[in-house]
Amino acid sequence: MKKYESVIIITPELVNEKLEKFIEKVNKKLSEYTTITQTSELGLKRLAYAIKGKNEGWYVCHEFEIADRDEEKSETIIKKIEKYFKIQEQILKSIVVGRE
């Protein structure tokens, strides 16, 4: 299994139930392609620079695995995840990286 980690920064306007529902929505989408091993909500943090006019954001980290050993298929799945993150208006910034 290939291991990956993603960090997303969610707009600070989402709070309480709306934030939890959005994180559940992201988890559900990730689960379509991967096996999530851990989700960590790191809290509301001040950004180093403004992103989309926001100075703060909710940081959420996901650790997940992709079962397929085929390198091309893993890359396709990662591209789908990155595209999903980009089209979500609530996500200010995201990154997906491989783990050893």
RODREN-519317 format. One record per atom (N, C-alpha, C, CB): z, x, y; atom name; residue in one letter; residue number from 0. Coordinates in pm, whole numbers, always signed. Atoms other than C-alpha are relative to their C-alpha. Glycine has a CB too. Layout:
BEGIN
+--------+--------+--------+-------+--------+-----+
!     c3 !     c1 !     c2 ! atome ! residu ! num !
+--------+--------+--------+-------+--------+-----+
!      Z !      X !      Y !    CA !      A ! NUM !
...
+--------+--------+--------+-------+--------+-----+
***
This chain:
BEGIN
+--------+--------+--------+-------+--------+-----+
!     c3 !     c1 !     c2 ! atome ! residu ! num !
+--------+--------+--------+-------+--------+-----+
!     +0 !    +84 !   -120 !     N !      M !   0 !
!     +0 !     +0 !     +0 !    CA !      M !   0 !
!     +0 !    +87 !   +124 !     C !      M !   0 !
!   +122 !    -95 !     +1 !    CB !      M !   0 !
!     +3 !    -71 !   -127 !     N !      K !   1 !
!    -80 !   +118 !   +348 !    CA !      K !   1 !
!   +100 !    -66 !    +93 !     C !      K !   1 !
!   -144 !     +0 !    +63 !    CB !      K !   1 !
!   -103 !    +51 !    -89 !     N !      K !   2 !
!   +202 !    +83 !   +599 !    CA !      K !   2 !
!    -43 !    +14 !   +146 !     C !      K !   2 !
!   +133 !    +75 !    -24 !    CB !      K !   2 !
!    +36 !     +3 !   -142 !     N !      Y !   3 !
!   +158 !     -8 !   +965 !    CA !      Y !   3 !
!   +117 !    -52 !    +80 !     C !      Y !   3 !
!   -126 !    -87 !    +23 !    CB !      Y !   3 !
!    -99 !    +52 !    -94 !     N !      E !   4 !
!   +366 !    -87 !  +1269 !    CA !      E !   4 !
!    -74 !    -49 !   +124 !     C !      E !   4 !
!   +107 !   +109 !    +37 !    CB !      E !   4 !
!    +58 !    +49 !   -126 !     N !      S !   5 !
!   +278 !   -297 !  +1572 !    CA !      S !   5 !
!   +113 !    -29 !    +97 !     C !      S !   5 !
!    -86 !   -127 !    -23 !    CB !      S !   5 !
!    -91 !    +38 !   -107 !     N !      V !   6 !
!   +451 !   -343 !  +1902 !    CA !      V !   6 !
!    -80 !    -88 !    +95 !     C !      V !   6 !
!    +61 !   +127 !    +76 !    CB !      V !   6 !
!    +63 !    +88 !    -97 !     N !      I !   7 !
!   +366 !   -635 !  +2125 !    CA !      I !   7 !
!    +97 !    -24 !   +114 !     C !      I !   7 !
!    -43 !   -135 !    -65 !    CB !      I !   7 !
!    -80 !    +33 !   -117 !     N !      I !   8 !
!   +489 !   -707 !  +2475 !    CA !      I !   8 !
!    -42 !   -141 !    +42 !     C !      I !   8 !
!    -20 !   +104 !   +118 !    CB !      I !   8 !
!    +25 !   +141 !    -28 !     N !      I !   9 !
!   +519 !  -1079 !  +2543 !    CA !      I !   9 !
!    +45 !    -32 !   +142 !     C !      I !   9 !
!    +74 !    -92 !   -103 !    CB !      I !   9 !
!    -30 !    +38 !   -138 !     N !      T !  10 !
!   +519 !  -1235 !  +2889 !    CA !      T !  10 !
!   +146 !    -47 !    +15 !     C !      T !  10 !
!    -96 !   -111 !    +45 !    CB !      T !  10 !
!   -141 !    +34 !    -18 !     N !      P !  11 !
!   +871 !  -1279 !  +3032 !    CA !      P !  11 !
!    +24 !   -150 !    +25 !     C !      P !  11 !
!    +56 !    +79 !   +116 !    CB !      P !  11 !
!    -18 !   +143 !    -24 !     N !      E !  12 !
!   +808 !  -1649 !  +3107 !    CA !      E !  12 !
!    +44 !    -75 !   -125 !     C !      E !  12 !
!   -128 !    -59 !    +52 !    CB !      E !  12 !
!    -43 !    +65 !   +123 !     N !      L !  13 !
!   +862 !  -1737 !  +2741 !    CA !      L !  13 !
!   +147 !    +31 !    -24 !     C !      L !  13 !
!    -87 !    +45 !   -121 !    CB !      L !  13 !
!   -142 !    -19 !    +26 !     N !      V !  14 !
!  +1232 !  -1790 !  +2676 !    CA !      V !  14 !
!    +46 !    -97 !   -109 !     C !      V !  14 !
!    +83 !    -21 !   +129 !    CB !      V !  14 !
!    -67 !    +81 !   +100 !     N !      N !  15 !
!  +1455 !  -1935 !  +2404 !    CA !      N !  15 !
!    -95 !    -52 !   -107 !     C !      N !  15 !
!    +69 !   -115 !    +66 !    CB !      N !  15 !
!    +78 !    +62 !   +108 !     N !      E !  16 !
!  +1272 !  -2182 !  +2178 !    CA !      E !  16 !
!   -149 !    +35 !     +9 !     C !      E !  16 !
!    +17 !   -151 !     +3 !    CB !      E !  16 !
!   +142 !    -32 !    -15 !     N !      K !  17 !
!   +928 !  -2109 !  +2325 !    CA !      K !  17 !
!    -30 !   +142 !    -49 !     C !      K !  17 !
!    -42 !    -14 !   +147 !    CB !      K !  17 !
!    +16 !   -138 !    +47 !     N !      L !  18 !
!   +971 !  -1737 !  +2260 !    CA !      L !  18 !
!     +7 !     +6 !   -152 !     C !      L !  18 !
!   +106 !    +92 !    +63 !    CB !      L !  18 !
!    -18 !     +1 !   +146 !     N !      E !  19 !
!  +1096 !  -1798 !  +1905 !    CA !      E !  19 !
!   -121 !    -62 !    -69 !     C !      E !  19 !
!   +127 !    -76 !    -38 !    CB !      E !  19 !
!   +116 !    +65 !    +59 !     N !      K !  20 !
!   +807 !  -2035 !  +1831 !    CA !      K !  20 !
!   -123 !    +90 !     +8 !     C !      K !  20 !
!    -29 !   -134 !    +72 !    CB !      K !  20 !
!   +114 !    -90 !    -13 !     N !      F !  21 !
!   +554 !  -1784 !  +1963 !    CA !      F !  21 !
!    +11 !   +115 !   -100 !     C !      F !  21 !
!     -9 !    +55 !   +144 !    CB !      F !  21 !
!    -19 !   -109 !    +97 !     N !      I !  22 !
!   +703 !  -1504 !  +1750 !    CA !      I !  22 !
!    -28 !    -51 !   -142 !     C !      I !  22 !
!   +144 !    +57 !     +9 !    CB !      I !  22 !
!    +29 !    +59 !   +130 !     N !      E !  23 !
!   +689 !  -1736 !  +1447 !    CA !      E !  23 !
!   -150 !    -17 !    -20 !     C !      E !  23 !
!    +70 !   -136 !    -14 !    CB !      E !  23 !
!   +146 !    +15 !     +4 !     N !      K !  24 !
!   +323 !  -1809 !  +1528 !    CA !      K !  24 !
!    -68 !   +134 !    -31 !     C !      K !  24 !
!    -53 !    -58 !   +134 !    CB !      K !  24 !
!    +56 !   -134 !    +24 !     N !      V !  25 !
!   +245 !  -1435 !  +1540 !    CA !      V !  25 !
!    +31 !    +44 !   -143 !     C !      V !  25 !
!    +58 !   +103 !   +103 !    CB !      V !  25 !
!    -38 !    -37 !   +137 !     N !      N !  26 !
!   +438 !  -1377 !  +1215 !    CA !      N !  26 !
!    -87 !    -72 !   -103 !     C !      N !  26 !
!   +148 !    -31 !    -25 !    CB !      N !  26 !
!    +83 !    +78 !    +92 !     N !      K !  27 !
!   +243 !  -1655 !  +1045 !    CA !      K !  27 !
!   -141 !    +58 !     -8 !     C !      K !  27 !
!     -5 !   -148 !    +44 !    CB !      K !  27 !
!   +135 !    -58 !     -4 !     N !      K !  28 !
!    -89 !  -1502 !  +1155 !    CA !      K !  28 !
!     -2 !   +135 !    -72 !     C !      K !  28 !
!    -48 !    +16 !   +145 !    CB !      K !  28 !
!     -7 !   -130 !    +68 !     N !      L !  29 !
!    +15 !  -1153 !  +1043 !    CA !      L !  29 !
!    +13 !    -17 !   -152 !     C !      L !  29 !
!   +118 !    +82 !    +54 !    CB !      L !  29 !
!    -21 !    +25 !   +143 !     N !      S !  30 !
!   +124 !  -1296 !   +707 !    CA !      S !  30 !
!   -127 !    -43 !    -72 !     C !      S !  30 !
!   +107 !   -106 !    -19 !    CB !      S !  30 !
!   +128 !    +35 !    +61 !     N !      E !  31 !
!   -229 !  -1423 !   +648 !    CA !      E !  31 !
!    -71 !   +123 !    -54 !     C !      E !  31 !
!    -89 !    -72 !   +101 !    CB !      E !  31 !
!    +71 !   -123 !    +35 !     N !      Y !  32 !
!   -350 !  -1062 !   +624 !    CA !      Y !  32 !
!    +90 !   +106 !    -64 !     C !      Y !  32 !
!    -64 !    +56 !   +122 !    CB !      Y !  32 !
!    -89 !   -108 !    +38 !     N !      T !  33 !
!    -41 !   -853 !   +548 !    CA !      T !  33 !
!   +129 !    -52 !    -61 !     C !      T !  33 !
!    +32 !    +88 !   +121 !    CB !      T !  33 !
!   -136 !    +31 !    +42 !     N !      T !  34 !
!   +307 !   -843 !   +402 !    CA !      T !  34 !
!    +93 !    +59 !   +105 !     C !      T !  34 !
!    +32 !    +56 !   -144 !    CB !      T !  34 !
!    -92 !    -46 !   -104 !     N !      I !  35 !
!   +560 !   -823 !   +686 !    CA !      I !  35 !
!   +128 !    +48 !    -67 !     C !      I !  35 !
!    +30 !   -112 !   +105 !    CB !      I !  35 !
!   -124 !    -54 !    +58 !     N !      T !  36 !
!   +852 !   -598 !   +589 !    CA !      T !  36 !
!   +117 !    -10 !    +98 !     C !      T !  36 !
!    -21 !   +144 !    -41 !    CB !      T !  36 !
!   -108 !    +11 !    -99 !     N !      Q !  37 !
!  +1046 !   -623 !   +916 !    CA !      Q !  37 !
!    -57 !    -46 !   +134 !     C !      Q !  37 !
!    +74 !   +134 !    +15 !    CB !      Q !  37 !
!    +30 !    +40 !   -137 !     N !      T !  38 !
!  +1034 !   -797 !  +1253 !    CA !      T !  38 !
!   +123 !    +28 !    +83 !     C !      T !  38 !
!    -43 !   -151 !    +10 !    CB !      T !  38 !
!   -113 !    -35 !    -86 !     N !      S !  39 !
!  +1255 !   -658 !  +1529 !    CA !      S !  39 !
!    -29 !    -46 !   +142 !     C !      S !  39 !
!    +28 !   +153 !     -3 !    CB !      S !  39 !
!    +10 !    +41 !   -140 !     N !      E !  40 !
!  +1304 !   -829 !  +1863 !    CA !      E !  40 !
!    +83 !    +99 !    +81 !     C !      E !  40 !
!    +49 !   -148 !    +22 !    CB !      E !  40 !
!    -68 !   -107 !    -74 !     N !      L !  41 !
!  +1388 !   -545 !  +2102 !    CA !      L !  41 !
!    +51 !    -45 !   +136 !     C !      L !  41 !
!    -94 !   +117 !    +17 !    CB !      L !  41 !
!    -54 !    +55 !   -124 !     N !      G !  42 !
!  +1463 !   -769 !  +2399 !    CA !      G !  42 !
!    -94 !    +13 !   +119 !     C !      G !  42 !
!   +129 !    +67 !    +31 !    CB !      G !  42 !
!    +73 !     -4 !   -126 !     N !      L !  43 !
!  +1345 !   -803 !  +2756 !    CA !      L !  43 !
!    +21 !   +136 !    +65 !     C !      L !  43 !
!    +46 !   -115 !    +96 !    CB !      L !  43 !
!     -9 !   -134 !    -58 !     N !      K !  44 !
!  +1265 !   -465 !  +2908 !    CA !      K !  44 !
!    -90 !    +10 !   +123 !     C !      K !  44 !
!    -40 !   +108 !   -105 !    CB !      K !  44 !
!    +80 !    -27 !   -119 !     N !      R !  45 !
!  +1135 !   -343 !  +3240 !    CA !      R !  45 !
!   -116 !    +89 !    -40 !     C !      R !  45 !
!    +86 !    +68 !   +113 !    CB !      R !  45 !
!   +121 !    -77 !    +31 !     N !      L !  46 !
!   +780 !   -210 !  +3218 !    CA !      L !  46 !
!    -12 !   +121 !    +93 !     C !      L !  46 !
!   -126 !    -89 !    +11 !    CB !      L !  46 !
!    +21 !   -120 !    -80 !     N !      A !  47 !
!   +686 !   +136 !  +3344 !    CA !      A !  47 !
!    -96 !    -27 !   +116 !     C !      A !  47 !
!    -54 !   +115 !    -87 !    CB !      A !  47 !
!    +95 !    +40 !   -104 !     N !      Y !  48 !
!   +404 !    -25 !  +3542 !    CA !      Y !  48 !
!    -34 !   -147 !    -24 !     C !      Y !  48 !
!   -130 !    +89 !     -2 !    CB !      Y !  48 !
!    +31 !   +142 !    +11 !     N !      A !  49 !
!   +294 !   -382 !  +3610 !    CA !      A !  49 !
!   -121 !    -21 !    -91 !     C !      A !  49 !
!    -27 !    -60 !   +140 !    CB !      A !  49 !
!   +109 !    +41 !    +88 !     N !      I !  50 !
!    +75 !   -543 !  +3344 !    CA !      I !  50 !
!    -25 !   -147 !    +26 !     C !      I !  50 !
!    +34 !    +27 !   -153 !    CB !      I !  50 !
!    +37 !   +138 !    -33 !     N !      K !  51 !
!   -110 !   -860 !  +3443 !    CA !      K !  51 !
!    +98 !    -61 !   +101 !     C !      K !  51 !
!     -5 !    -85 !   -128 !    CB !      K !  51 !
!    -89 !    +46 !   -105 !     N !      G !  52 !
!   +123 !   -884 !  +3742 !    CA !      G !  52 !
!   +146 !    -16 !    -42 !     C !      G !  52 !
!    -49 !   -128 !    +52 !    CB !      G !  52 !
!   -138 !    +12 !    +52 !     N !      K !  53 !
!   +441 !   -871 !  +3528 !    CA !      K !  53 !
!    +67 !   +136 !     -1 !     C !      K !  53 !
!     +0 !    -63 !   -142 !    CB !      K !  53 !
!    -78 !   -125 !     +1 !     N !      N !  54 !
!   +713 !   -609 !  +3563 !    CA !      N !  54 !
!    +96 !     +9 !   -118 !     C !      N !  54 !
!    +77 !    +12 !   +129 !    CB !      N !  54 !
!    -87 !     +4 !   +117 !     N !      E !  55 !
!   +907 !   -711 !  +3250 !    CA !      E !  55 !
!    -75 !    -65 !   -115 !     C !      E !  55 !
!   +132 !    -77 !    +30 !    CB !      E !  55 !
!    +59 !    +63 !   +117 !     N !      G !  56 !
!   +823 !   -817 !  +2897 !    CA !      G !  56 !
!    +93 !     +6 !   -118 !     C !      G !  56 !
!   -133 !    +65 !    -35 !    CB !      G !  56 !
!    -76 !     +3 !   +125 !     N !      W !  57 !
!   +973 !   -910 !  +2562 !    CA !      W !  57 !
!    -70 !    +91 !   -101 !     C !      W !  57 !
!    +13 !   -147 !    -56 !    CB !      W !  57 !
!    +56 !    -92 !    +98 !     N !      Y !  58 !
!   +920 !   -629 !  +2311 !    CA !      Y !  58 !
!    +33 !    -50 !   -141 !     C !      Y !  58 !
!    +55 !   +144 !    +21 !    CB !      Y !  58 !
!    -18 !    +39 !   +140 !     N !      V !  59 !
!   +868 !   -724 !  +1946 !    CA !      V !  59 !
!    -75 !   +100 !    -87 !     C !      V !  59 !
!    -50 !   -147 !    -26 !    CB !      V !  59 !
!    +57 !    -99 !    +90 !     N !      C !  60 !
!   +804 !   -472 !  +1669 !    CA !      C !  60 !
!    -14 !    -62 !   -140 !     C !      C !  60 !
!    +88 !   +129 !     -5 !    CB !      C !  60 !
!    +24 !    +46 !   +137 !     N !      H !  61 !
!   +650 !   -562 !  +1332 !    CA !      H !  61 !
!    -32 !   +121 !    -87 !     C !      H !  61 !
!   -116 !   -104 !     -5 !    CB !      H !  61 !
!    +38 !    -97 !   +101 !     N !      E !  62 !
!   +640 !   -339 !  +1027 !    CA !      E !  62 !
!    -63 !    -81 !   -112 !     C !      E !  62 !
!   +123 !    +88 !    -50 !    CB !      E !  62 !
!    +68 !    +77 !   +104 !     N !      F !  63 !
!   +391 !   -452 !   +764 !    CA !      F !  63 !
!    -82 !    +92 !    -88 !     C !      F !  63 !
!    -89 !   -107 !    +62 !    CB !      F !  63 !
!    +78 !    -75 !    +97 !     N !      E !  64 !
!   +188 !   -341 !   +465 !    CA !      E !  64 !
!   -127 !    -78 !    -34 !     C !      E !  64 !
!    +83 !    +28 !   -128 !    CB !      E !  64 !
!   +125 !    +57 !    +46 !     N !      I !  65 !
!   -168 !   -402 !   +356 !    CA !      I !  65 !
!    -21 !    +47 !   -143 !     C !      I !  65 !
!   -121 !    +40 !    +92 !    CB !      I !  65 !
!     +3 !    -33 !   +143 !     N !      A !  66 !
!   -200 !   -416 !    -22 !    CA !      A !  66 !
!   -128 !    +69 !    -43 !     C !      A !  66 !
!    +19 !   -125 !    -81 !    CB !      A !  66 !
!   +129 !    -53 !    +44 !     N !      D !  67 !
!   -567 !   -327 !    -47 !    CA !      D !  67 !
!    -10 !   +149 !    +27 !     C !      D !  67 !
!   -113 !    -74 !    +69 !    CB !      D !  67 !
!    +15 !   -144 !    -16 !     N !      R !  68 !
!   -637 !    +41 !   -102 !    CA !      R !  68 !
!   -136 !    +39 !    +57 !     C !      R !  68 !
!    +21 !    +70 !   -132 !    CB !      R !  68 !
!   +132 !    -26 !    -54 !     N !      D !  69 !
!   -995 !    +11 !    +18 !    CA !      D !  69 !
!    +11 !    +26 !   +150 !     C !      D !  69 !
!    -96 !   -118 !    -28 !    CB !      D !  69 !
!    -15 !    -42 !   -140 !     N !      E !  70 !
!  -1002 !   +199 !   +351 !    CA !      E !  70 !
!    -75 !    -90 !    +96 !     C !      E !  70 !
!    -47 !   +144 !    +17 !    CB !      E !  70 !
!    +79 !    +85 !    -89 !     N !      E !  71 !
!  -1278 !    -15 !   +502 !    CA !      E !  71 !
!    +64 !   -137 !    +16 !     C !      E !  71 !
!   -142 !    -14 !    -54 !    CB !      E !  71 !
!    -62 !   +132 !     -8 !     N !      K !  72 !
!  -1100 !   -340 !   +418 !    CA !      K !  72 !
!   +126 !     +7 !    +88 !     C !      K !  72 !
!    +36 !    -53 !   -141 !    CB !      K !  72 !
!   -120 !    -16 !    -84 !     N !      S !  73 !
!   -775 !   -212 !   +577 !    CA !      S !  73 !
!    -38 !     +8 !   +147 !     C !      S !  73 !
!    +78 !   +127 !    -41 !    CB !      S !  73 !
!    +45 !    -12 !   -140 !     N !      E !  74 !
!   -963 !   -118 !   +894 !    CA !      E !  74 !
!    -47 !   -135 !    +54 !     C !      E !  74 !
!   -113 !   +102 !    +11 !    CB !      E !  74 !
!    +46 !   +133 !    -41 !     N !      T !  75 !
!  -1123 !   -464 !   +905 !    CA !      T !  75 !
!   +119 !    -91 !    +30 !     C !      T !  75 !
!    -88 !    -63 !   -110 !    CB !      T !  75 !
!   -120 !    +82 !    -22 !     N !      I !  76 !
!   -782 !   -630 !   +874 !    CA !      I !  76 !
!    +69 !    +41 !   +129 !     C !      I !  76 !
!    +98 !    +14 !   -119 !    CB !      I !  76 !
!    -63 !    -48 !   -124 !     N !      I !  77 !
!   -637 !   -412 !  +1151 !    CA !      I !  77 !
!    -80 !    -46 !   +121 !     C !      I !  77 !
!    +12 !   +155 !     -1 !    CB !      I !  77 !
!    +83 !    +47 !   -112 !     N !      K !  78 !
!   -931 !   -500 !  +1377 !    CA !      K !  78 !
!    +21 !   -149 !    +24 !     C !      K !  78 !
!   -149 !    +28 !    -27 !    CB !      K !  78 !
!    -26 !   +144 !    -15 !     N !      K !  79 !
!   -868 !   -872 !  +1310 !    CA !      K !  79 !
!   +135 !    -23 !    +69 !     C !      K !  79 !
!     -3 !    -70 !   -137 !    CB !      K !  79 !
!   -134 !    +13 !    -60 !     N !      I !  80 !
!   -500 !   -831 !  +1400 !    CA !      I !  80 !
!     -6 !    +39 !   +147 !     C !      I !  80 !
!   +104 !    +90 !    -76 !    CB !      I !  80 !
!    +11 !    -43 !   -140 !     N !      E !  81 !
!   -582 !   -637 !  +1718 !    CA !      E !  81 !
!    -75 !   -104 !    +84 !     C !      E !  81 !
!    -72 !   +135 !     +9 !    CB !      E !  81 !
!    +75 !   +103 !    -72 !     N !      K !  82 !
!   -837 !   -903 !  +1819 !    CA !      K !  82 !
!    +88 !   -122 !    +24 !     C !      K !  82 !
!   -126 !    -40 !    -79 !    CB !      K !  82 !
!    -92 !   +114 !    -16 !     N !      Y !  83 !
!   -579 !  -1178 !  +1759 !    CA !      Y !  83 !
!    +98 !    +27 !   +114 !     C !      Y !  83 !
!    +76 !    -27 !   -132 !    CB !      Y !  83 !
!    -94 !    -36 !   -106 !     N !      F !  84 !
!   -330 !   -995 !  +1982 !    CA !      F !  84 !
!    -68 !     -8 !   +137 !     C !      F !  84 !
!    +57 !   +141 !    -23 !    CB !      F !  84 !
!    +71 !     -2 !   -129 !     N !      K !  85 !
!   -591 !   -955 !  +2258 !    CA !      K !  85 !
!    -30 !   -140 !    +54 !     C !      K !  85 !
!   -130 !    +77 !    -14 !    CB !      K !  85 !
!    +36 !   +135 !    -47 !     N !      I !  86 !
!   -683 !  -1326 !  +2271 !    CA !      I !  86 !
!   +120 !    -88 !    +31 !     C !      I !  86 !
!    -87 !    -68 !   -102 !    CB !      I !  86 !
!   -121 !    +77 !    -31 !     N !      Q !  87 !
!   -323 !  -1443 !  +2299 !    CA !      Q !  87 !
!    +41 !    +25 !   +145 !     C !      Q !  87 !
!   +116 !    +38 !    -96 !    CB !      Q !  87 !
!    -34 !    -15 !   -142 !     N !      E !  88 !
!   -252 !  -1507 !  +2667 !    CA !      E !  88 !
!   +143 !    +46 !    +21 !     C !      E !  88 !
!    -22 !   -131 !    +72 !    CB !      E !  88 !
!   -141 !    -35 !    -15 !     N !      Q !  89 !
!   +121 !  -1460 !  +2611 !    CA !      Q !  89 !
!    +28 !   +147 !    -27 !     C !      Q !  89 !
!    +83 !    -86 !    -93 !    CB !      Q !  89 !
!    -21 !   -142 !    +30 !     N !      I !  90 !
!    +77 !  -1101 !  +2488 !    CA !      I !  90 !
!    -61 !    +83 !   +113 !     C !      I !  90 !
!    -65 !    +37 !   -139 !    CB !      I !  90 !
!    +44 !    -85 !   -109 !     N !      L !  91 !
!    +59 !   -856 !  +2777 !    CA !      L !  91 !
!    -67 !   +128 !    -51 !     C !      L !  91 !
!   +117 !    +36 !    +90 !    CB !      L !  91 !
!    +49 !   -128 !    +52 !     N !      K !  92 !
!     -2 !   -543 !  +2568 !    CA !      K !  92 !
!    +38 !     +7 !   -148 !     C !      K !  92 !
!    +60 !   +121 !    +79 !    CB !      K !  92 !
!    -31 !    -15 !   +141 !     N !      S !  93 !
!    -14 !   -450 !  +2201 !    CA !      S !  93 !
!    -55 !   +133 !    -50 !     C !      S !  93 !
!    -58 !   -118 !    -83 !    CB !      S !  93 !
!    +50 !   -120 !    +67 !     N !      I !  94 !
!    -61 !   -152 !  +1973 !    CA !      I !  94 !
!    +32 !    -14 !   -149 !     C !      I !  94 !
!    +65 !   +131 !    +61 !    CB !      I !  94 !
!    -19 !     -4 !   +146 !     N !      V !  95 !
!   -102 !   -113 !  +1597 !    CA !      V !  95 !
!    -25 !   +144 !    -43 !     C !      V !  95 !
!    -96 !   -101 !    -75 !    CB !      V !  95 !
!    +14 !   -137 !    +47 !     N !      V !  96 !
!    -46 !   +225 !  +1433 !    CA !      V !  96 !
!    +34 !     +8 !   -148 !     C !      V !  96 !
!    +89 !    +96 !    +80 !    CB !      V !  96 !
!    -31 !    -25 !   +141 !     N !      G !  97 !
!    -43 !   +356 !  +1077 !    CA !      G !  97 !
!   +129 !    +79 !    -13 !     C !      G !  97 !
!   -114 !    +76 !    -68 !    CB !      G !  97 !
!   -126 !    -73 !    +27 !     N !      R !  98 !
!   +281 !   +487 !   +926 !    CA !      R !  98 !
!    -16 !    +80 !   -127 !     C !      R !  98 !
!   +121 !    -97 !    -12 !    CB !      R !  98 !
!     +1 !    -85 !   +120 !     N !      E !  99 !
!   +331 !   +761 !   +671 !    CA !      E !  99 !
!   +104 !    -48 !    -98 !     C !      E !  99 !
!    +23 !   +147 !    +35 !    CB !      E !  99 !
+--------+--------+--------+-------+--------+-----+
***
